[in-house]
């Protein structure tokens, strides 16, 4: 029997897929955070630190890292995108 490896996703892997798609296509996104702030920018990449914290990297004139567990909603502002909104 193979040992099951637990995925350390701080969010569900399905939601993680939406982030990866947004990065792959370079979508312009608007993020709503748990503290009710909104952040807009182009989705560039996701990254995981050595401490297993996960971030979405966006470009809004400068590269900004948003911790995934702080995101409540992601709206895609790019026209004709594969999806328009994801609720975390």
Rosetta silent file (secondary structure, phi, psi, omega in degrees, C-alpha in Angstrom):
SEQUENCE: XXXXXXXXXXXXXXXXXXXXXXXXXXXXXXXXXXXXXXXXXXXXXXXXXXXXXXXXXXXXXXXXXXXXXXXXXXXXXXXXXXXXXXXX
SCORE:     score description
SCORE:     0.000 S_00000001
   1 L     0.000  132.040  179.267    0.000    0.000    0.000 S_00000001
   2 L   -75.800  144.547  176.521    1.348    3.412   -0.948 S_00000001
   3 L   -75.759  132.855  179.408    1.739    5.992    1.759 S_00000001
   4 L   -83.021  126.218  179.105   -0.663    8.890    1.304 S_00000001
   5 L   -95.888  124.491 -179.989    1.133   12.222    1.300 S_00000001
   6 L   -76.754  132.532  177.138   -0.895   15.036    2.782 S_00000001
   7 L   -81.486  132.198 -176.612   -0.981   18.163    0.663 S_00000001
   8 L   -88.926   24.043  179.001   -0.107   21.219    2.712 S_00000001
   9 L   -57.313  130.352  174.899   -2.454   23.542    0.754 S_00000001
  10 L   -80.266  -14.415  174.000   -3.702   26.315    3.019 S_00000001
  11 L  -127.715  167.177 -178.554   -6.696   26.499    0.665 S_00000001
  12 L   -62.678  149.980 -178.890   -8.468   23.723   -1.217 S_00000001
  13 H   -64.636  -29.901  176.738   -6.590   22.397   -4.212 S_00000001
  14 H   -63.190  -44.048  178.307   -9.577   23.236   -6.435 S_00000001
  15 H   -67.100  -35.614  177.420   -9.297   26.904   -5.446 S_00000001
  16 H   -60.058  -37.172  178.377   -5.535   26.699   -5.936 S_00000001
  17 H   -59.912  -40.707  178.438   -6.209   25.628   -9.542 S_00000001
  18 H   -62.329  -39.021  177.399   -8.106   28.864  -10.193 S_00000001
  19 H   -63.340  -42.580  179.884   -5.116   30.853   -8.944 S_00000001
  20 H   -63.922  -40.314  177.579   -2.811   28.895  -11.242 S_00000001
  21 H   -63.512  -44.187  179.139   -5.113   29.541  -14.231 S_00000001
  22 H   -59.417  -39.771  178.601   -5.192   33.267  -13.418 S_00000001
  23 H   -70.202  -43.165 -177.289   -1.382   33.300  -13.347 S_00000001
  24 H   -59.670  -39.861 -178.701   -1.008   31.201  -16.489 S_00000001
  25 H   -93.880   -2.546  179.596   -3.173   33.613  -18.490 S_00000001
  26 L    63.897   38.486 -177.705   -1.918   36.743  -16.719 S_00000001
  27 L   -64.809  145.214  169.618   -5.418   37.767  -15.691 S_00000001
  28 E   -81.885  124.470 -174.888   -6.050   41.150  -14.133 S_00000001
  29 E  -126.190  155.203  171.617   -7.672   40.341  -10.780 S_00000001
  30 E  -120.227  118.725 -178.596   -9.337   42.131   -7.896 S_00000001
  31 E  -102.505  134.403  171.279   -8.825   40.404   -4.559 S_00000001
  32 E  -105.850  127.495 -175.607  -11.014   40.990   -1.519 S_00000001
  33 E  -101.100  165.820 -178.408   -9.171   40.193    1.697 S_00000001
  34 L   -58.605  -29.426  179.565  -10.419   39.108    5.127 S_00000001
  35 L   -87.512   13.456  177.031   -9.776   42.622    6.480 S_00000001
  36 L    73.325    4.697  173.387  -12.096   43.989    3.715 S_00000001
  37 L   -72.138  153.784  171.305   -9.218   45.583    1.781 S_00000001
  38 E  -120.321  145.265 -179.733   -9.192   45.136   -1.981 S_00000001
  39 E  -132.694  132.071  177.600   -6.075   44.704   -4.077 S_00000001
  40 E  -117.693  147.183  176.554   -5.945   44.805   -7.878 S_00000001
  41 E   171.682  176.759  178.353   -3.194   43.634  -10.177 S_00000001
  42 E   -86.542  126.427  178.306   -2.022   41.138  -12.756 S_00000001
  43 E   -69.363  124.173 -177.201   -1.721   37.588  -11.399 S_00000001
  44 E  -108.168  -48.157 -170.969    1.882   36.481  -11.922 S_00000001
  45 E  -167.632  166.030  168.945    2.680   33.408   -9.836 S_00000001
  46 E  -115.533  153.029  176.881    2.121   31.507   -6.620 S_00000001
  47 E  -146.067  154.399  178.254    4.887   30.706   -4.179 S_00000001
  48 E  -124.143  129.273 -179.910    5.378   28.713   -1.014 S_00000001
  49 L   -82.597  171.254  177.800    7.886   29.740    1.623 S_00000001
  50 L   -61.379  -25.921  179.317   10.065   27.382    3.642 S_00000001
  51 L   -85.398    8.434  178.222    7.541   27.871    6.479 S_00000001
  52 L    70.092   22.806  173.921    4.808   26.464    4.159 S_00000001
  53 L   -89.267  135.682 -175.858    3.035   29.823    3.792 S_00000001
  54 E  -108.604  141.388 -176.955    1.483   30.265    0.353 S_00000001
  55 E  -134.403  150.928  167.263    1.229   33.525   -1.573 S_00000001
  56 E  -102.007  128.551  177.851   -0.202   34.885   -4.790 S_00000001
  57 E   -98.074  124.295  177.280    2.208   37.288   -6.476 S_00000001
  58 E  -123.428  158.943  177.810    0.505   40.120   -8.340 S_00000001
  59 E  -115.202  112.390  175.758    1.850   43.109  -10.243 S_00000001
  60 L  -126.422   46.386 -174.355    0.153   46.411   -9.509 S_00000001
  61 L   100.968  -26.567  171.495    3.069   48.637  -10.436 S_00000001
  62 L  -145.931  158.284  178.832    5.245   46.653   -8.064 S_00000001
  63 E   -77.381  129.690 -179.153    5.265   42.964   -7.205 S_00000001
  64 E  -127.246  138.490  178.886    3.103   42.281   -4.181 S_00000001
  65 E  -105.124  124.222  179.323    2.677   39.007   -2.290 S_00000001
  66 E  -112.941  121.707 -179.243   -0.784   38.259   -0.910 S_00000001
  67 E   -66.618  130.460 -173.466   -1.051   35.373    1.539 S_00000001
  68 H   -59.222  -36.405 -176.848   -3.599   32.889    0.184 S_00000001
  69 H   -74.485   -0.173  176.036   -5.350   32.342    3.502 S_00000001
  70 H   -97.100  -10.593 -176.073   -6.188   36.092    3.576 S_00000001
  71 E   -84.217  130.569  177.054   -8.139   36.025    0.293 S_00000001
  72 E  -101.398  -39.536 -176.834  -11.943   35.918    0.547 S_00000001
  73 E  -148.339  143.141  173.440  -12.832   36.534   -3.110 S_00000001
  74 E  -123.987  119.897  175.106  -11.026   36.822   -6.441 S_00000001
  75 E  -105.998  135.994  177.976  -12.757   38.626   -9.297 S_00000001
  76 E   -94.693  123.375 -177.885  -11.253   38.419  -12.766 S_00000001
  77 L   -93.889  -13.682 -179.775  -11.309   41.800  -14.536 S_00000001
  78 L   -69.439  127.526  178.255   -9.863   40.501  -17.820 S_00000001
  79 L   -62.190  147.943  176.167  -12.581   40.298  -20.525 S_00000001
  80 L    58.881   30.976  178.945  -13.502   36.827  -21.859 S_00000001
  81 L   -72.091  164.302 -179.790  -11.660   35.036  -19.052 S_00000001
  82 L   -68.276  -22.142  176.869  -12.206   31.320  -18.346 S_00000001
  83 L  -152.962  164.796 -175.728  -13.988   32.285  -15.090 S_00000001
  84 L  -117.929  -28.788 -176.240  -15.108   35.539  -13.474 S_00000001
  85 E  -153.644  142.200  175.413  -15.259   35.054   -9.708 S_00000001
  86 E  -133.366  130.013  175.860  -14.073   32.600   -7.060 S_00000001
  87 E  -100.213  126.792  179.490  -15.177   32.659   -3.431 S_00000001
  88 L   -93.543    0.000    0.000  -12.613   31.297   -0.988 S_00000001
